[in-house]
Amino acid sequence: MRRRKSRELALRMLYQLETNSSNPELALENYCNIFPYQQDVVDYAESLMLGVKKDREIIDTYIQDASEHWKINRIAFVDKNILRIGIYEMLFSEDVPPKVAIDEAIELAKKYGNEDSGNFINGVLDRVFKDYYKEPCLT
């Protein structure tokens, strides 16, 4: 449940950064001064935010490749940032299983997106999972 709160907080911050280019750490600090969260929630949200920021070019390439018939700049800000969080957790986070990352992104889409967001997020993340996720070699 705390990780879900962290994902929601990261989504709010990424959305804010999408609409105005401010310092992510400062934006998070200011937001949390008004709406306090437990420190572990803030810490994980910050790691998601900074991870997405660091790997954004790669993540956006995955989104573009997986979202046929949609240019990334046409994807709603909320959906795009949910995808970024999901892909970051799926491909760059060692402690989140890919299926959990996908399920959590779908839940965010149901809560914050429009009526079609859940299906769209599921389709894109499933495609990224199939195309890019590398299973460990079993010998």
N, C-alpha and C positions, 0 to 999 in steps of 0.2 A: 504494500500500500504506500509506503514512503517513497519507493522508486517511482510509482505512478505520479505522486505529487511532484517529485523532482522533474519528471518528464513534462508535466503540465507547466511548471514554473519555467523550464527551459523553453518550451514552446512560446510562452508569453514574451520572454525576453528576445527570442529569435524573431518573432513577429515584430516586436518593437524595433529591433535593429534593421529589419527589412524595410520598415517605413521611415526610419530616420537613422542615419549612421552615427551612432554614439558609441562610446567605449562600453563594451559588454560587461566588464567587471563593475564599472561605475553604475551602469543601468541596473544590474542585479542588486548591488548594494542599496541604491536609492529605493528600489521597489521593495526590498525586504525591510527597509526602515519604516515603510508605511504599512506593509503587510508582512508581519514577522512569520518566519518558518523555523522549524527545528534545524539545527546546524547541519545534520547529515543530509537533510533534504536539499538545503542550499548548496552543500558541497557537491552532491551528485549532479544537481542542475547546472552548476558552474562547469563541471567536467564535461557534461554533454554540450553545453554552449561553446566552450572553448575548443572541444574536439571537432564539432561541426564547423566552426570558424576555420580551424587549421586545415581540415581536409575538405573544405567546401567545393573546391574545383573538381576533385575526384568524385565526391558524392554527387555533384550536379551532373557529371558525365554519366554516372550510373542511372540517375533519374531520366536523363534525356534518352539514353539508349533503351531503357525499359518502357518508356511511355510513348508508345507508337502513336503517331498522328497528333501529338501534343508537343509544342515547343515549351521549354521550361519557363519562359517568360509569360506564358499564357496560363500556367497553373496558379490557382489561387494561393496567396501567401500562406494561409493556414495549412493547406494541403502540402505545399512545397516544404514547409518547415517540419511538418509531421514526417514526411518522407526522409528528410535529412536526418532527423533524430533516429528514425527506424534503421536507416542504412548505416549510420554511424555505429549504432549499437550492434547491428548484425555483423558488420564487417571489421570494425575497429575495436570493439570492446570484447575483451577476453572472458568476462564473467557473465555475459548475457547470451544465452543460447539464441540462435537465429529465430527459431519459432516463437520464443518469448518476445523478441524484439518486434516481430511482425504482429503478434496478437496485441501487444501494448500499443503499437501505432494505430491499429484498427480501432481500438477503444478510444484513443485520442480523437480519431477522425469522427467517430460516432458522436462524441461529446462536443467537439469544437467545429467540425466541418459542416457541410450541407448534407442533404439526404443521399447524395451519390458518393460522398467522400470515402466512406468505409469500403465500398466496392473498388473504387479507384485506387486507394492506398493498398488494399489487399492485392490487386492485380499487379501493380508496379513492384511492390516488395517481393511478391512471389516470383516474378520474373527476374529480379535482381538476385534473389536467392538461388534460383536455378542456373542463372548464367555466370554468376561471379563467386558464390560462396564455395570455398574449397574445404571439402571434408578431409580430416586427417587421414593419412595413409595408414592402412591396417596391414601389418605384415605377419 
